[in-house]
Amino acid sequence: MSSYPIVSSISQLFTAWSGEPATLVLPLARTASNRQYFRLKGEEHQAIGCYGPDVKENRAFISFSQHFRSKGLAVPEIYKVDLEQKIY
């Protein structure tokens, strides 16, 4: 799959969360999973974006992260989610 549509979608999600356009969208090195990670930066905000092709895995990760965070555990904060596009 070409990463351009993913970059465009993840940039839009960043803008929806931060209120500013991403001035940098940098793909990060891939690991053993099918997920693709991106470093996103704007003038005031920065985040890591993720594209995960497996919707069930995305839902599980998001659910676990939110649960663990609510218990005070050190897990990544998930700022914004678009499950239709498989990005967060």
FENVEN-V59179 format. One record per residue. N is the residue number from 0. PSI is psi in whole degrees, 0 to 359 (* if undefined). D_CENTER is the distance of its C-alpha to the mean C-alpha in whole Angstrom. Layout:
BEGIN
N&PSI&D_CENTER ; N&PSI&D_CENTER
END
This chain:
BEGIN
0&132&17 ; 1&141&17 ; 2&352&14 ; 3&311&15 ; 4&325&14 ; 5&315&11 ; 6&316&11 ; 7&313&12 ; 8&317&10 ; 9&329&7 ; 10&319&10 ; 11&321&11 ; 12&319&8 ; 13&314&8 ; 14&319&12 ; 15&324&12 ; 16&312&11 ; 17&339&13 ; 18&10&16 ; 19&153&16 ; 20&152&15 ; 21&126&13 ; 22&348&16 ; 23&129&14 ; 24&105&11 ; 25&116&12 ; 26&137&12 ; 27&160&12 ; 28&136&15 ; 29&149&14 ; 30&200&15 ; 31&343&17 ; 32&172&15 ; 33&356&14 ; 34&148&10 ; 35&131&9 ; 36&149&7 ; 37&140&7 ; 38&126&9 ; 39&135&9 ; 40&142&12 ; 41&195&15 ; 42&321&18 ; 43&339&17 ; 44&158&14 ; 45&154&11 ; 46&168&8 ; 47&129&6 ; 48&153&3 ; 49&137&3 ; 50&123&6 ; 51&117&9 ; 52&345&12 ; 53&105&14 ; 54&319&13 ; 55&318&15 ; 56&319&13 ; 57&313&10 ; 58&317&13 ; 59&313&14 ; 60&314&12 ; 61&315&10 ; 62&312&14 ; 63&316&15 ; 64&315&13 ; 65&318&14 ; 66&310&18 ; 67&322&18 ; 68&320&17 ; 69&338&19 ; 70&4&22 ; 71&12&21 ; 72&152&20 ; 73&95&17 ; 74&160&14 ; 75&140&11 ; 76&133&10 ; 77&115&8 ; 78&319&8 ; 79&146&8 ; 80&140&7 ; 81&91&9 ; 82&332&11 ; 83&321&13 ; 84&0&11 ; 85&37&9 ; 86&151&5 ; 87&*&3
END
